[in-house]
Amino acid sequence: MASFSFLVLPFANPSGDAGQDYIAANITGDLTAGLSGVEGSFVIARSSALAIASQLLAVDEIGRRFGIRFVLRGSASVADRRLHVTATLLRTEDGQQVWSTQFERDFVALRRLEREIIDEIAHQLGATIADAASVHLSASVPDAGALDASLRANAVLDMPQTAKTLGEARRLFETALQADPHAVEAKAGLAAVHLASALSSWGSGLAIELQQCERLVQQVLTTEPRHPHALSILGALRRATNRRHEALAAYEAVLAADRNDANAHAQIGRLKIDLGEAHSALPHIELALRLSPLDAQRSLWFTFAGLALLYTGQPKMARQWLEKSVAAAPQFVTALVFLGVAQELDGQDADARRTIEEARRINPSLSIARVERQFAPDEPRALAGWSPIADSLRRIGLPN
């Protein structure tokens, strides 16, 4: 267990006004990211923290299950443009309160307040902030309208992505930039909307959306070269446009700014497989799953782990990961395909054929060509690891 391992439970909204939920949601996310600035910290990802909170576990049980020493919880609301925030830090081993306080600040002082909370937690634990620049909670006073619109947009992006939610997030981020054309967070958020719209075909055109994403990301990184959110968007943009080496560099830069970014670890693992470095992929994927054990993407991450082990000639171990993926998402065709490969390479031919039949029942158009378009590497040094996988797909009956 890390010396300073944290989980930030979703902050409550005590106002009774559901329209203020976005305030508490943003503070929860910002403090989760900010605690990565504590030297030697390990911080459970917000996506998993939400799932953990829904289980209504006692603090000591959270500590045991997820290897966490400290839980931060609190509340946040706004009245008359004044922020009212409470924060309490609990030790999981005995449930004892380590620190608790209440704050009242002007709404525009939100980022300063978040920095103050992180600094106070570090002080109470005798820890240091490893790199203040990595916390990315700006001490400058933003425009109130820009801040409010960005916070609302962030909350919208937390919802399931549809044409409607992306459109609303776009409108809010554009409103923020009208109020403050230099608002870095709004630029990063709008870049994320452009990329999501491009990948989902809900935007005004693939090329235009990608160009706008690139423009905004570069503007953010010119101002803040180590901005984790912008770097993460850049990684996703580079991967979407098949610039894998650049994508890997971007995600590695994310980790230099926030070593607890679970998605960056998972994406690095996936990219290392593509680039012929499958032997070094698994540690990143395993860490992603430790940082976000209940992540909505965990079935995909289990599959990445299984694929890495197939590349390195370890089908028995690959089966274990791929079986976890199928258990988490029984309709996930990709996991079924590679589970079939792992079974066949492990000498379980009958199981492999049944698994592929199930995958084809879910997706009758499944073929080797479709699998290769999505997963076959184009790096020469990765092809040797892919060839046994492709041969196995043919042997177990997947059509060309």
N, C-alpha and C positions, 0 to 999 in steps of 0.2 A: 504494500500500500504506500503510495507516494506521501511524502511529508505533508504536502498541502494539496490534498485532493478535495474537490468541491463539486457540489451539485446545487444549482440555483433553482428552487421550486418556483413555479409561475407566481408572480406577485398578484395579490388580490386587488380588486377594485371595490373599495368599501363605500363608494358614493351612492350605490343603488342605481346609477345611470349607466346602462350598458353601452351608451355612446362613448363612455370614457375607457372602455376596455383596452383601447389601443395604447393608452398611456402606460398602463401596467405591463402590457405585452412587450412594448419597446424597451422598457427599463429591464425587464427580465432578460431579453436578448443582449442588451448592452452590457449588463453586469456579467453575464456568462462569458462574453468575449473579453471583457476587461480583466477578469480574474486570471486569464492566461498571462497577464503581465506580472503576476506574482512569481518570483523566481522559484523554480522547481515545482510548479503547479501542474495538476492534472484535473481537467474540468470536463464533466459530462456535458455533451452537446445538448443544446436547448430542445431539439426535436425529441430526444430520448427523455429529457427531464419532464416534458409534457406527458409522455406516456407513463413514466414512473409515477408522476403525481396522480394520474387517474386510478392507480392501483390502491391509493389511500394507505400506503405502508407507514409503519412507525419509523421514526428517524433511525433507531438502531438497526432495524431490518434493512433500510436503505443502505446503511453502511456495510452490513454483511454481504448483501447481494451484489453490490456494485463497487465495492472496494473504495468507499468514500469516507473521509474523516470529518468533513464539515458540510453542513447544509445551510444555505442562506435562504431565508424566506422574508416576505414583507408585504407591503401594500403601497398603492400609489393612486392618487386622484388629484384633480384640479378644481379649485373653487376661486372665483374672482381672479383668474390668471395667476393664482398662487399654487405651487406644487405642495402637496402634503404626502410625505413618504416616510414609511417606517421600515426598518431593516433589522433583522435578528440573525445572528450567526450561532448555530448549534453544533456541538460536538457529537458525532454519531455514536461513539462507544458508550456514552452514558446519558445522552440526551440533554446534557447541561448547556445552558446558555453561556456563550463565550463573550458575546457583545451584543448590545441592542441600543438603538437610538431612534429618534424622530427628527425629521427635517421639515422645514418650511422655507421655500425659496420662490423667487419669481419664476414663472414658467420658462422664460428664455434661458434660465440658469441650469436647465436640465443636465446638460453634458458636464458642467462643472460639479454638479451634485453627484453624478455617477462617479466621476474621478475621486471625489471626496470619500465616497463609500469604499471604493477599492483601496485607496490609500489608508483609510482607517482600519480596514480588515488586515492589511499587511502589517500595520503598526501593532495591532493587537496580538498577532501571531509571531511577532518578531521576525517577519519576513521582509524581503526587499522587493522593489519593483525591478524586474530584470532589465526591462527596456521600456521606458515611459512612452517612447514613440509607438510601441506595438499595441498600446491600449486603445488608441484612436478614439478617445473621448475628448474632443476639442474643448479647450478652455475658452475659446473666443465666444462672444455673445452673438448668436444668430438672429436673423429676422424672425419675429414671432410667427408670422404667417407662413414663412418658408418652413420653419421647424414643424409647425402643426401639420401642414400638408404632407411633409415627408414622413412623419410618424404615422399618419393615417394610411399613406400609401404602403409603408412597410407592413402594416397590419393586413392590408388587402392581399399583399403578396404571400402572406402566410396561409391564405385560403387555397383550396384546390384551384389550380390554374384552368381557367376557361377564357374564351374570348371576352366575356363580360368582365371578369375580375382583372384581366390584363388591361383592358380598356380603361377601367376605373383607376388602376394604379398609374397608368400612363397619364391620365388627366390630372391626378393629384401631384405627381412629380413635376409635370409641366407647370402647374400652378405654383409649386415651390420655387421653380427656377424663374418664373415671372417676378416673384417677390424678391428673390435673391439670385441673380444669374451666376454667382460664384459658389452656390451651395454644393459642396462636394458630395455629400450623401445623396442629394437629389439626383445629381449627375450619374452616380454609380447605380442608383436604383432604376433610373430611366434606361441606362445601358442594359441592365438585367431584363427589363421589360422588352426591349428591342430584340434581345437574343432569344428570349422565350417565345416571342411572337414569330420570329423567323423559323425556329425549330418546330413550331406547332402549325405553321402555315396560316396563322390568324392575323398576320400583319399586312402591311400594304404591298409587300413584295420582298422575297428573300434577300436579294442583293441590297435593296435600300435599308432593310432592317439591320443587316450585318454591318453595313457601312456606318449607320448611325451608332450602333453599339461600339464599333471600333473608335469612332470620333470621341464619344463621351468617355470611354475608358482611358484613352490617351490623355484627355484633358485632366481627368482625376489624377492619373499617375504623374503627370507633369507637376501638379501641385503637391501630391503626397505619394512619392514613389513606392512606399511600403504599405499602401492602403490594402488591407487583406481582401475586402469585398471586391474592389476593382481588379485585383490580381486574380481572384477566383473566377470572375467573369471573363477575364482575358484567357485564362486556362481553358475554360469551356468553349470560348470562341475559337481558339486555336485548334482545339480537338475537333470541333464541329467542321472546321475547314481543312482537316487532315494535315495540320502542321504539328505533328506529335512532339517533336523535339522542343518546339517553342512552348507547347502546352505543358510539357513536363517542367520546363524552366519556370513557367508562371506559377504552377502549383508548388514547386519547391520554394519560390519566393513567398508564397502564402505562409508556408510553414516557418520561414525565417521570421515572419511577423507574428504568427500565431501558431505555435507548435501543436495546439490542441484542436486544430480544425480537422474534424473527422472526414469530411468530404474530400479535402485535399489529400489526405493519406490514402483514401480509397481510390481516388483518381490517379494518383501516382502509381499505385499498385497495378491498376489496369493498363496504364501507359507503359510501364516497364515490361509487361507481357508483350505488348505490341512491338516494343523496340528491341526484343531479344534479350531482355534482362529478367526473365521470369524467376530466376533464382533469388532475386532481391525484392520481388513483389510482395511475397506473403507477409513479411513483418509489417509493412505499411497497412495491409488489409486487416491484419489481426489487431493493430492499434486502432484503426478506424472503428472496429467493432467493440473494442473496450471503451472508446470515447463515446460511442453512441450505440449501446447494446440493443436498444429497441427502435432503432432508426427505421423509417419507412422504406429505406433502400437496402435494408440488411440482406434481403434475399438476393439482390443483385451482387452485393459484396461477398456473400457466401459463394456465389457462382464465380466471381473473380478469383477467389482463393482456390476453388476446385480447378479452374482453368490453368492457373499458375502451376499447380501440381501435375496436371496432365502434361504440360510443356516440359516439365523436368522429370518425366517418366515415373511418377509415383501415383498410379491409378487407385491403389487401395486407400491412400490418404485423401485423394481427390474425391472418392466416393463419399467419405464422411462429410466433407463440406457441402457437396452437391445434394446429399440427402437432407441436410439442414435447410438448404435453399428450397427444396421441394416441400418440406414440411411447413416452412413459413409461407410459401405461396404455391399451392398445388397446381395452379393453372399457368405457372411461369414456364413457357415453352423452352426458353433458352436453357434453364436449369435442367429440364428433362433431357434435352438433346445431349448435353455434356455428361449428365449422369449415365445415359446410355453408353456413351463412349467409355467412361470410367469402368462401368460394369463389364463391357466387352474386353477391355484391355486387362481387366482383373480376372478373366476367365469365366465370367458369369454370362454366357451367351444368351441363355433363355431370358434372364432378367433384362438384359440389354434390349432384346427385341420387343419385350412387353413395354419397356419404357418408351422406346421410339414409337410404338403403335399408339401409346397414350398421347405423346406429343403431336402425332399426326391427326389424332382424333380432335384435339383442341384446335390445331391449325392444319387443315387438309392441304394447304398450298406449300407446306414445309418441304424444302429440298436442300440438297448439298449446296447448290449455287446460292440460295438465299442465306444460308449459314455463312458461307465464305465471303459473301459481299459485306456482311456485318463484322465478321471476326477474323478472317484470314489476314495475316500481317503482310505488309509490303516491304518490311525490312529484311534483307537477305539473311541476317543472322538469326531471325526468328522463324524462318521457314522450316528449319530442321525440326523444331519443336512442333510445328503445325502438321507436318506430313503424317505422323502416326495417327493424329486425330482425324484427318480427312480420310485416311485409309479405313479407319474403324467405322466411320459413318457409312462408308460403302458396304462394308461387311455386314453391318446390322440392318441393312435394307432401306436406308434413306435414299429416295430417288435423286438422280442428278438434277 
